[in-house]
Amino acid sequence: MNFLERLRLLLHIIRWRFTWSKKDLDCRPKGAVAPKFITAREAAALIPDGAVVCSGGLAGNARCSVFFWAIRDLFIKTGHPRRLTWVNVGAQGGRGKVPGTIEELALPGLMERYIAGHLETCKGQLKLAEAGQLELHTLPQGVMTMLIDGQSNGQTMVDSPVGVGTFLDPKVGNGSALTPNAFAQYVALYEGQNRLLYLLPRIKIALFNAPYADGEGNIYLHHSAAWTESLTAARAARANGGKVIATVSAIIPKDEAAITLPAGEVDHIVLHPYNEQTTSIRQKHYWPMFVPGGEKDLTHAAEKLHFINNVLKITPVRGEVEYALARLGAQVFASVAPKGAMVNIGVGFPEEVARQLVAQHLSDQLLFTTEAGVYGGLPAPGIFFSAAISPQHLESSVDMFRRYQTELDVAILGFLEVDSAGNVNASHRGERIMDIVGPGGFPDIATGAGTIVFIGTWMAGAHFVLRGNKLVIEQPGPCKFVDKVRHITFNAQEALRMGKQVFYVTNVGVFALTKKGLELRQVTPGIDVIHDIVQTSAARIRLPENGQVPLVDEAVMTGKGFTLHLKKRQAERVL
């Protein structure tokens, strides 16, 4: 990027930070429109005490900010609505730092119960739960989308292999409940089957953010960055005899061919010109790069997004050590991923692996996807997570999770801990409620993927340096490979039973899951196998039968002459 581009992006960030709480709770459209157009305050007043409410959106995509603000304002003034059961599939918080998120509703008495797939960003709700003022539950995102979709067809439960052998399994953990005061339970054993039975309370109010409506009240989703579960939740609330309330950024002329949700399926619409396409980007000034076919130069577009993330300090600063790890992850990926593979990229370090694949010009040979229903393109990093640069098309998240059940070839996921059996913890940083991350779509993706590449650092808080092509541990930290993980988010024995390939890529080398446990397959130059790996790790590590561990390629360590090639697809997966 040149200087002028950087300057424009800096001005964009500054403008967003100064206007990110701008709102109009009394906005009412001018001109002839259907009576269903109401203000945000009027919409909030339609939510009865004790209702089950579902808000659409994932991270900064399709965020229902105007509804959060209006409900908060009404509750502070009147004490209503109160004792709500709130359901949302993906992360909708702002870590206590960003206005207009679900955290606006983190007030004692407003919510009685909160059910979400990802909780790490919802610091306000976690604080309430830790104080005993909120009942907290979590479920896998994919399962949640199918439960919501099922409600639109009169179904109350979903049975699934997702979560078997994890903390969600009543035989292993506490099921959905995350707080001691939880009276409800949304997971049960499915007798006689290697599956779990999931349920959700019936949704009565569906809130979602769409780009546009016409004067009759038809909803349009073009120019979205992601659809998420908005349509699914709307149909569930409708089937349950509840209300569907949408917020839109603008009213456009009717286009019969482009209608996504007919007016007859929407009870009320709130016009709010300040709605965002995705984080920091107003819908009225949407960025074409997030729209199908809107961007040809993926590398240049990715540079812009990484620049924004770096300025906002959303993503960690990466150095040569991290780039070497990303190259190693990309190399392992390329060794198992066939051309045309459907891929899911997790949040965090997996995004760096995706950057390496783009740099190697492999992105056009792969089908990247996100759990928000974004199909194709290049997954967007950091604050734009779950959107993608130039996707092929967008679909509901439930449709994407159904694809994952049968079509997902490879997933690149992060980890917090790995244990001797190969189990992974990706959902709990500690034992406190404030340490909860939530499973997100991790269990669904790990269950569906034929091959999983976990990637992360060998130690927490350690300082590594590269000297030439050798890795040196200058300041060690606690090893992330432990005897037993504190919570099981990924069950290794279940993965082996299902015939999956599983790899664990770290700074010090590459490990593979075998029937006998973790086996070291490659070691990073400069690392002593016995001292730095076997003796440092509390996890039991097996070495190859001959005791010789191949070294990671020098090109991986230095980047000089580093090249990747995908393998040819040999045969279709046998399910």
N, C-alpha and C positions, 0 to 999 in steps of 0.2 A: 504494500500500500504506500502511496505517496503522502507527502505532508498534508496536502489539502484534504485527503480522505480521512486521515487521522484527526484533523481539526474538526471536520464535520461530525465525526463520531463522538468526539469529546463534547461538542456543543449539544449533540443529541442526548448524551448522558446527563449533562448539566440541566438541560431543559426538563428531562424526565424527573430528576431528583427534586426540582423546585415545584413541579406540578403533579407529582404522583398521588397526592391526596385530593386532587381537584374532583369535585362531584357536584351534582345538582339533584337532590332528592325530590324536588318538586317539578322536574321537567315534564312538560306535557306538549305533545306535538301540535303544531298549528295546522289549520286547514281541515279538510274533510277526511276523517279517518274513522275506523270502526270504534264503537263504544268500548271495546275490550282494551284500548290503550289507556293506561292509568299511570299514576306517578309511583315512584319507588316507595314513598311513605304509605300510599294506599295499598300497595302490594304487601308490605310488611304486616299491615293490619288484617290481612286475610288469613294469616297463619294462626290457627287456634292453639291454645295451651295444650301441651302433651302430644302435639302432632309429630309424625315421622316425616322428616324433611330430607330430601336428597339434593345436593348441589353438584352440578357438573363442573368439569374442568380438571386439568392436571398441571401442577406447577403454575407457570404464568399463562398457560394457554386456556382460553375461554373462561377466565376467572370471573366469578359472579360478584365483583366488588360492590356494585351499587346495592345489591340485596344485603350483603353483610353490613354495610354502613347503615342502611335504612332500618334493619332489624335491631341493630345495636342502639340506634337513636331512639326507637320506639320503646325498647325495653328499659332504657335509662329513665325515660320520661313517665312510663306507665307501669312498669313491672311485667309487661306482656309483650310478646308471647314468652312463656316460661315452661320449664320441664320438657323441653323438646328432646326427641331422639333424632340425632343428626347422622346422616349417612353420606360419606363421600369415598369414592374409589381410590383416587390418587392423591398425592401430596397437594394440599391447598393452603399451607401455612407460609409464613415469611420469616421464620426463626426469630420473631419478635422485633424485626428490623424494617419490615416493609408494610405500609398501610394497605388496606383493601383486601386482606386475606381472611381466611376462616378465623384467624385469631381475633378479629374484631368481635367475635361472639364468645370469647373466653371471659365471660362474666358469671359469677356465682348465681345459680338459679335459672339462667337462660337455657342451658343444656342440662339435661338429666343424664343422658347417655350419648356417647360419641363412638361411632363405628367407622373405621377408616383403614385403608390398606397400607398407608404410609403415614407415620406420625412424627418423624424427626423434626420436620419444619414447623410443627404446631406447638411451639413452646408454651403458648398461653394455655392450651388445653392440657398439656402435660403437667403444668404447675397446678392447675385446678385438681387434676386427678391425684397428684402427689399429696395435696392437702385434704383428700377425701371428699372433694366437692363435685366430682364427676366420675361416672362409671365409664371405663374405657375398654374398648374391644378392638381387635384387629382381625382381618381375614385377607387371604391372598386377593390381589386385584382382579385377576382373571375370574376366579370363582365369584367375586362380587358382581362383576359384569353379567355373568350368566344367571346369578340369582335375580338381579334386577330385570334382565330380559325375560326370565321365567315368569316373573310376576305379570308381565304383559300378556301372558298366555294362561294365567290362572294357576301356575305352579308355585309351590311354597318352599320347595327344597331342591337341592342339587347334590347328587352323589358324584364323587370325583377321586382319582388317585392322587391329586395334588395335596401335599401336606402330610401324607402318610409317613410316619416315623420322625416327624419334626415336632417342634414345640406346640404346633396346632393340634396334634394328635392326642386325644385324651389319655392314651396309653403312655405317652411320653411327657406331655406338658399340660398346661391349663386350658387348652382349647383357645377360644376367642378371647377369654377374659384376661385383662392385663392389670386389673386393680382388685385388691382384696374385697372391696365392697360390691363387686359385680354380682347381681342376682340372676342376670340372664346368661345364657350359654347358646352360642350359635354354631357349635360343632359337636357332632356325635359320631360314634362308631357305626359303620354300616355292617351289620352283622353278616358274617359268612363271606365277606368280600374284603379284598385288600384296598379298601376305599374309605373315604370319610363322607359323612352326611352334613351338609351345610344348609343354613337357613338365614333369612333376614326378616325383620318386621316389615309389614306392608307399608310401602311408601304412599303417603297421602298428598305431599306437596313436592313437586319437582321444579327446581330453579335452574335455569341455564342461560348462558350467554351465547347469542348468535350474532353474526355480522349485521344482517339486515332483515327487515320486514317490509311488506307493501302495505298500502292503506287499508286493505281488507283483513290483514293479520296473518297472511301466509309468511312462513319463515324461510330464509335463504341462508345456506352455509358456505357459499362460494367466498373466496378470499379468507377462509379460516386457516389457522396454522394447525389445528387439530380438532376433530369432532368430539373426541373422548366418548363418554357414555351419555351425552346430553339427550339424544333422541331416544335411547333405550329407557332412561329414567322418565322421560315425558310419557312414553307409552305405558310404562308401569303405573304411574300415578293415575293416568286416564282409566286404565283397566280396574284400578282399585277404587274408583269413584272419587278420586281426589282432584286437585287443581294443578294445572300446568301453567307456569309463569315464566316468560322469557324476557330477557333484556336485549335490546339491539342498539347499534350505534347510529343507524340512519334508516329512514323510510325511502324506499326506492319504487319505481314504477313496477307494476305487476308483470311478471314473466312466467307464464304458465309452465313452460318447459323446464325452468330452473328451480321450481318450488321444491324444497326439501321436506318441510312439514306443513301440511295444509292448515288453513286457519281454523277449521273445525276441530283440530286436535290441540289447540292452544286456547286457554281460558283468558289469559291477560298478557299484555305486552307493555314493557316499560322502555321508553326511549331514553337512552343515556349516551350523549355524544362522546363522552370520555372513555368509553369502553376500549379495552386493548385487544389487538390481535394476538399478541404474546407480550411477554414482559418488556416494558419500556416503549412499545410500539402501538400507537393509537390505531384502532381499526380504520378510522377515516383516512389515515395515512399509511395503510398497510404496506408491508414490504413484499414485493413480488417473489423474493427468493424463497418464501415459505409456501408458495402456491404452486400446484402442479405445473411444471414447464416454465416456471418463472425465472430460472437462473441456469445458465449454461456453464459458467466458470465456477465449479464447486470449490476449488482451492482458494480463489480470491474471496468468495463469499464466506468461507470458513475463517479466513484471516480476519475479516471484519468482526465476526462474532467472538473470536478468541480475544481480539483487542478489547472489546467491550467487557468481557469477563475479567480480563487482566486488570483493566482500569478499576473495575468495581471490586476487585480482589475476591471474586466469587470462587474462582478455581485456583488451586495452589500454583505457586511459581515453580515451573519445571526446569531442571538443569540437565546436564549431560548424563548424570546417573539415571534420572527418570526416563530420558529419551532412550537410553540403552535398554532399560526394562521394557519400554513400549515396543522397541524393535524386536526384542526377544519374544514378547507376546505375539507380535505380528508374524514372526517366523513360525512359532508353534501353530498358530491359526492357519497359516498357509499350508502347513504340512498335512492338515486334516480336512480343510475346507475345499470342496470341489467347486469348479466353475459353476456359476449360477446359483450358489448356495443361498438359502434364506437365512439371514443373520439378525440376531438381536444384540445390540450394544448396551451394556449397563451404564449407569451413571458413574462419574468419577474417572478412575484410571482407565477403564475400558475405552473411554473417549479418546485417549492418547493413542491407543492401538488403532482405532479407526483413522486417526490422522496419518499414521504410518501407512496404512493401506491405501489411502488417497494419494499420499506422496509417491507410492509405488505404482500408481495408475491402475490399481486393482478394483477400484470402486465400481467401474462400469462392468465388471465381471461378477459382481455380487448383488444380492437383493437385500439391502438394509431395511429394517422395519423398526417401529417403536410400538410400545404397548398402548399408546394413545390412538392407534389406528392409522398411523402414517406409513404408507407403503412405498418403498423405494426412496431414492434420493440419498442424502448424507445426513445422518442424525446430527442435530444441532447440539452444541455443548453448553454446559453451565446453566445459566439462568434461562436458556431457551430449550432446556431438556424436554424431550418428547415431541418437539417439532422437528422438521427436517428441511434441508436445503434442496429445493427442486424435487419434491416427491412425485411419484408417478400418479398416485391418487390418494384420497383420504377416505376412511371408512370408520364405522363405529368401533370402539375398542373391543366390544364383545365379538365382533367379526374377526378382529385380529387375533384375539386369544383363541378362538376356534381354529384359526389357521395354525397357531402354535402347537395345537394338539397333534397335528399330523404332518405339517410341512416344515417345521423349524429344523434346520440342519445344524447350525452352530450358534451357541450363545457365548458371549464374552462378558463375564461378570466379576465384580469385585468381592472381597471378603474382609471380615474383621478378624476371624480366627479359623484355623484348620486344626483338626485333631488327628490322633493316631489312626483312627479308622477311616479318615478322609472326609468326615463330616465337616460342614462349614456353618459358621455363625455369621450372618450378615444382617441380623435384625435387632441385636441387643448389644450396646456398648458396655453395659455394666448391669448391676442388679437393681438399680433405682428406677423408678418410673421415668425420671428425667433422662435416663440413658436409653430409652426405647427408640428404636429406629422404625420398626415395623417391617413386615416382609415385602411390601410392595408387590410387584409382579414376579419377584424372584422365584417363589415356589412353582408358579405356573410355567415360567420359562424354563426352569431347570427340569421340570417333569417332561415338557414337550421336546426339548432339544435332543438331537441324537448325539451331539458332542458338546461338551462344556469346557471352556478355557477360563479358569479362575485366574485373576491376576491381582497382585498387590505386593507391598513391601514385606520383607522377611521379618523386620523388627519395627516396632512402633517408636517414633521419636528418635530414631538413630540417625547418625550422620555418616553417609557413605561418600567416598570420593573415587573418581577414576584417575589412575596414574598410568598413562599409556593405554593399554588394553586391559589393565588389571583393576579389579575392584578392591578397595580397602575400606574396612570398617573402622573409621576414626573414633567414633563415639557410639558404642553399642546401646541398645534399648531392649525393652522386653520383647521376646520372640513371640510372633503371632501363631506359631505352630505349637500347640499345647497337647497335653494328654487327652483331655476331654473339653470340648467347647462348652461354654456356659449355657447356650441355647442352640438347638439344632434347627437351622433353617434349610439345610440341604442334607439329606440322609444318604450316605455313600452306599450302604448296603442295598437300599432301594434302587439306586442308580445302577449298581452292578447287576441286580436282578433283572432290570429292564434292558441290559446290554449296552449301556452308554459308555462312551469314551470320556474320560475326565482327566484334565491336566491342571496343575497348579504352578503358575509362573511367578517367580519371585526374583529379587535382586541377586540372590546367591545361586539360583539354578532353577531347573524345571523338574517337577515331580509328577508322577502318574499314579492314578488309582488302580490297584490290582486287588485280586482276591485275598492277598496276604497283607494288604495295607498300602501305605505310601512308599513308592520306590523312587529314588533319585535317578533321573535319566540324563541330566546335563548339569554341569557345575560351571559357575562363572570363573574365568581366570582371576587368580589372586585369592580365591576362597579356599581354605583348607577344609576338606570334606569332613574330617573327624572333629577338629576343634570348632570350626565355625558353623557346622550344620548338625552333626550327630550329637555332639556334647552340648551344644547351645540349645537345641530344641528339646522341649519336654515331650513332643510327639515322637513316637518310635518311627525311625526312618530306615527302610531297607536299602541296601546297595545292590547293584547288579551281581549276578552269580559269580562273575570273574573278578569282582571287586574293583574293576576299572570304570570310572565315570567319565564319559566323553566331555571335553571342554566346549563351552559355548563359542561359536565362531568369532574370530577377531572382528569381522565386519559388523557383527551385531554390537559389539562393544564400542567401536569407534565410529560407526556409520560409513566408513570409507569402503566403497565397493559393495555396499549392502543392496541386495536385490531379492525380490520375492517372486514366486510363480505359484499359482494355484494348481492343484492336481486336477486331472480329468475325472469327471463323475463316472464311477464304475457301474453302479447299479442303484436302483431306487431303494429307499429304506424299506425294510420289512417291519410292519407295525404289529 
